[in-house]
Amino acid sequence: MTESRVTMRQKLPWLLEALAYDIAASLARIFPIDSVSDFGAGLFRRLGPLTSAHRVAARNLRIVFPEANAARIADLLDEQWRHLGRWAAEFPILDRIIADPTRVEVVGADRLAAIAAGAGPVIFISGHFSSFEIMPAVIVHAGVTCQITYRATNNPYVDARIRRSRWRYGVRLFAPKGTDGARELLRALSRGESVALMNDQKFNGGIEAPLFGLMAHTAPGPASFALRYGAPLQPMSVERKGKARFRVVVHDPIRLEDTGDRDADIAAGVRRINSFIEERIRARPAEWFWVHKRWPNEIYRR
């Protein structure tokens, strides 16, 4: 009986969250795309500063831009909340955005076509830039067979809805983060398929590598996979051109050197990945996911 009551107490908030998601997604599908994007920007601009995540974002911005004055930090905080709000509001209607060829420009599409035609496999790497969910859609729409890593949400009902949304815009091969997901990525690479990973978030137990002058624990997986299969790292990024319009950039591939010292080679690969992430953040700072605690916890207690 007690176990049953605990289960119901757990399920009820999950079901309520799922209902709220359904209502928001249904409303988003009624209105024009740009209106939905504008609503998200306005909502997060007002509510974001009231959350604890605002303090995390402010600390991250001061780490990255120590020379910036208070006015510049305030402007960046405001901009990043608007960008984050647009991303959140646009997610339920990404299939509509992807279906409109005028809304997504792809720079380097010939590289994706070559990978799809047999110049793979590759290890796609990127970070949480702008509406980052557009990247996997562009990859699969180019004809590339690719396993996309993802982190499931705590609420299984919302997670199922997120997966259905991704299915609508073509992303259907998922590898969950963790040991099981890593095995699936290895099997995919062995079959000659590509894999895609996000590489800009804290990975406890990962390799320490510099990011904006501070050491950051970073996942070694992409570099390890690239060395094991002799495959290049294929960086990608997303830029917002205005409201719900985007530019997806397929950057030059990164080829890691295999010296025979696997640990050193993986560490060198991780440093190159962090260098790419840092370069993209500096280029378009307002469009990164600033609300994540990227550096060691003690940094945020100062």
C-alpha positions, 0 to 999 in steps of 0.5 A: 500500500505504501509503495502504491501511494509513493508511486502515485505521488510520483506519477501525479506531478509527472502527469501534470507536467505532461498535460502542461506540455501538451497544452503548450505544444498544442497552442504553439501549433495554432499560431504562426511560427514567428509569433511563437518564437517571439512569445518564448523570447518575451516570456523567458526574458521576464521570468528567467531573471527570477530563477536561480539559473540567472545567477549561474548564467551571470557567473558563467558570463563573468568567467568567459568575459572577465573584462566586461563591465556590468552593463555588458554582462546585463545585456548578454544576460538579457539576450541569452534569455531571449534566445533560450526562450525562442528555443523552448517555444520553437521546439514543439514546432520544429517540424514546421520550421524544418519543412520550410526551406526558407528558414534553414540555410545550410553552409557546407551542405556538400560535406554532408552529401559526401558523408551520406554518399560514403565518405563516412563514418564521422563523429559529429560534434557540437554544443548547445548553440541557438536552436541546437535541435535543428542540427540532427534534423539537418544531418538526417535530412541530408541522408546521413545514417546517424545515431544521435545521443540524448539525455532522457528527461526525468519525467518519462511522459514528457520524455516520450513526447519529446521523442515523438516531436523529434520523430516528426522532423526525422530524427529516429535513431537515438542512443541514450547517454551512459554505458548502454548508449556508448555500446550502441554508438560503437556498434553503429560506427562498426556498421559504418554509420555516423554518430553525433554528440554534444560536447559542451556540458560538464562530464563528471569523471571526464578529462580536464581540458582548458575552456576559457582559461579554466579546467573543465571536465569534458567527455572523452567519448568523441575523441576516443571514438575518432581514434578507435575508428580512424574517423574525423570529428565533424564539427557543426553549429547553428546560428540564429539569423532572426526570429525562427530563421537559422544558419547551420554551419558544417565546419572543416573536419578535425582529424586527430593524430594517432601517435600510439599513446592513446591517453595522450591522443584522446586528451589532445582531441578533447582540447581541440574540441574545447577549442572549437566550442570556445571559438563558437561561443566567442563568435556568438555569445548570446546564443550559448546555453549559459544556464549550465554549470560547466566548470567545477562546483567550487567556481560557483561558490566564489 
